[in-house]
Amino acid sequence: MLERLEALGREVPLSPLQKILLTTDGSVTRILEALAGPVRVETVVQRVVEADGERAGLLGVEEGEELNYRVVTLLGRGRPLVRAVSYTPLKRLKPEFREEIMRRDLPIGAIMARLRMEARREVRDLGTAKADGELAGVFGVGEGSLLLWRNYHIIHQGTILMNITETFPYEAFR
């Protein structure tokens, strides 16, 4: 990941904070809380979907398997900081985790800590994107504004529990 970060740094200058947010194997929510105070999770979309070929391969499940698809916005000081999109194979969730993730606006890390689940994050990729109309509206930036993103797995007991992509505005963390 450091090579990928260095390559990205040649494309756009990255602040130390941006580098941390892109590569941490810990909780982004906790980093944001250290910077901006309490972080609130606002669920935008939550539904059960069937794994298509791409998602099945990514998560190591069968095509057609039920996944929890969740889109949330992390807000700090009343403004959107991060948009996170996750896919979770429902059969891999303990009932109490499934209930928490599907019914409450809580960060994944907080749910896992509360349930005393040991897990690790494995960053798979990172990069830049241009804000489309939706994300421009979410972050209050112009369409085409630079965004940073990272994609990672949460791995629990040697199995992929979730795949998450987090996106944030480039200018927000300069």
C-alpha positions as CSV (number, residue, x, y, z in Angstrom):
1,M,0.0,0.0,0.0
2,L,2.9,2.4,0.6
3,E,3.9,2.1,-3.1
4,R,0.4,2.9,-4.1
5,L,0.3,5.9,-1.7
6,E,3.6,7.1,-3.1
7,A,2.3,6.9,-6.7
8,L,-0.9,8.7,-5.6
9,G,1.3,11.4,-4.0
10,R,3.0,12.0,-7.3
11,E,-0.4,12.6,-8.9
12,V,-1.7,15.0,-6.2
13,P,0.1,16.4,-3.1
14,L,-1.1,14.6,0.1
15,S,-1.1,16.0,3.6
16,P,0.0,13.8,6.4
17,L,-3.6,13.6,7.6
18,Q,-4.8,12.4,4.1
19,K,-2.1,9.8,4.1
20,I,-3.2,8.5,7.5
21,L,-6.9,8.4,6.5
22,L,-6.1,6.5,3.3
23,T,-3.8,3.9,4.8
24,T,-4.9,3.3,8.4
25,D,-5.7,-0.2,9.4
26,G,-7.7,1.2,12.3
27,S,-10.9,3.0,12.7
28,V,-11.3,6.1,10.5
29,T,-14.2,7.2,12.8
30,R,-11.8,7.4,15.8
31,I,-9.4,9.5,13.8
32,L,-12.2,11.8,12.8
33,E,-13.4,12.0,16.4
34,A,-9.9,13.1,17.5
35,L,-10.1,15.8,14.8
36,A,-13.7,17.0,14.8
37,G,-15.2,15.8,18.0
38,P,-18.2,13.4,18.1
39,V,-19.0,11.7,14.8
40,R,-22.6,10.9,13.9
41,V,-23.5,8.1,11.4
42,E,-26.4,8.9,9.1
43,T,-27.7,5.9,7.1
44,V,-28.6,6.9,3.6
45,V,-29.4,3.4,2.1
46,Q,-29.7,0.0,3.8
47,R,-31.0,-3.0,2.0
48,V,-30.4,-6.7,1.3
49,V,-29.1,-7.3,-2.2
50,E,-27.9,-10.4,-4.1
51,A,-24.2,-10.8,-4.8
52,D,-23.4,-10.3,-8.4
53,G,-20.3,-11.9,-9.9
54,E,-18.0,-9.0,-9.0
55,R,-19.2,-8.8,-5.4
56,A,-19.2,-12.6,-5.0
57,G,-15.6,-12.7,-6.1
58,L,-14.6,-9.8,-3.9
59,L,-16.2,-11.3,-0.8
60,G,-15.5,-15.0,-1.5
61,V,-19.2,-15.9,-1.6
62,E,-21.5,-17.6,-4.1
63,E,-23.4,-15.5,-6.7
64,G,-26.9,-14.7,-5.5
65,E,-25.9,-14.8,-1.8
66,E,-27.6,-12.2,0.4
67,L,-25.5,-9.1,1.2
68,N,-26.2,-6.2,3.4
69,Y,-25.7,-3.1,1.2
70,R,-25.2,0.0,3.4
71,V,-24.4,3.6,2.5
72,V,-23.7,6.0,5.4
73,T,-22.4,9.5,5.8
74,L,-20.1,10.2,8.8
75,L,-20.8,13.7,10.1
76,G,-18.7,15.8,12.4
77,R,-19.5,19.3,13.6
78,G,-22.6,19.1,11.5
79,R,-20.9,18.6,8.2
80,P,-20.3,15.5,6.0
81,L,-16.8,14.1,6.4
82,V,-16.9,10.7,4.8
83,R,-19.3,8.7,2.6
84,A,-18.9,4.9,3.2
85,V,-20.4,2.1,1.1
86,S,-20.2,-1.4,2.5
87,Y,-21.2,-4.9,1.4
88,T,-21.5,-7.6,4.1
89,P,-22.4,-11.3,3.5
90,L,-25.3,-11.8,5.9
91,K,-24.6,-15.5,6.5
92,R,-21.2,-14.4,8.2
93,L,-22.8,-12.2,10.8
94,K,-23.7,-13.2,14.3
95,P,-27.3,-12.4,15.0
96,E,-26.5,-9.6,17.4
97,F,-24.1,-8.0,14.9
98,R,-26.7,-8.3,12.1
99,E,-29.3,-6.6,14.3
100,E,-27.0,-3.8,15.2
101,I,-25.8,-3.0,11.7
102,M,-29.2,-3.3,10.1
103,R,-31.1,-1.3,12.7
104,R,-28.8,1.4,14.2
105,D,-26.8,4.3,13.0
106,L,-23.6,3.3,14.5
107,P,-20.0,3.1,13.2
108,I,-18.9,-0.5,12.3
109,G,-16.0,-0.2,14.7
110,A,-18.2,0.8,17.6
111,I,-20.5,-2.1,17.0
112,M,-17.5,-4.5,16.8
113,A,-16.0,-3.0,20.0
114,R,-19.3,-3.3,21.8
115,L,-19.7,-7.0,20.8
116,R,-16.0,-7.6,21.6
117,M,-15.2,-8.8,18.1
118,E,-11.6,-8.9,17.2
119,A,-10.9,-8.0,13.6
120,R,-8.4,-6.4,11.3
121,R,-8.7,-4.1,8.3
122,E,-6.8,-4.8,5.2
123,V,-6.6,-1.9,2.8
124,R,-6.9,-3.2,-0.8
125,D,-6.7,0.0,-2.9
126,L,-6.8,3.8,-2.7
127,G,-7.1,6.6,-5.2
128,T,-8.8,9.8,-6.5
129,A,-12.1,10.4,-8.1
130,K,-14.0,13.4,-9.4
131,A,-17.2,14.3,-7.5
132,D,-20.3,13.4,-9.4
133,G,-23.5,15.3,-8.8
134,E,-24.5,13.2,-5.8
135,L,-21.2,13.4,-3.9
136,A,-20.8,17.1,-4.8
137,G,-24.1,17.6,-3.1
138,V,-23.2,15.4,-0.1
139,F,-19.9,17.2,0.6
140,G,-20.9,20.7,-0.6
141,V,-18.2,20.8,-3.2
142,G,-18.4,21.6,-6.9
143,E,-19.1,18.8,-9.4
144,G,-15.8,17.5,-10.6
145,S,-14.0,18.4,-7.3
146,L,-11.2,16.1,-6.3
147,L,-12.1,13.3,-3.9
148,L,-9.9,10.7,-2.2
149,W,-11.1,7.1,-1.6
150,R,-9.9,3.8,-0.1
151,N,-11.3,0.3,-0.2
152,Y,-10.7,-2.3,2.5
153,H,-11.8,-5.5,3.9
154,I,-12.7,-6.1,7.6
155,I,-11.5,-9.6,8.3
156,H,-12.8,-11.5,11.3
157,Q,-11.6,-15.0,12.2
158,G,-9.7,-15.3,8.9
159,T,-12.8,-14.5,6.8
160,I,-13.9,-11.4,5.0
161,L,-16.7,-9.9,7.1
162,M,-17.2,-6.7,5.1
163,N,-15.9,-4.7,2.1
164,I,-16.0,-1.0,2.6
165,T,-15.2,2.0,0.3
166,E,-14.7,5.3,2.1
167,T,-14.7,8.6,0.1
168,F,-13.9,12.1,1.4
169,P,-13.2,15.5,-0.2
170,Y,-9.6,16.2,-0.9
171,E,-9.8,19.8,0.4
172,A,-11.4,18.8,3.7
173,F,-8.3,17.3,5.2
174,R,-5.5,19.4,3.7
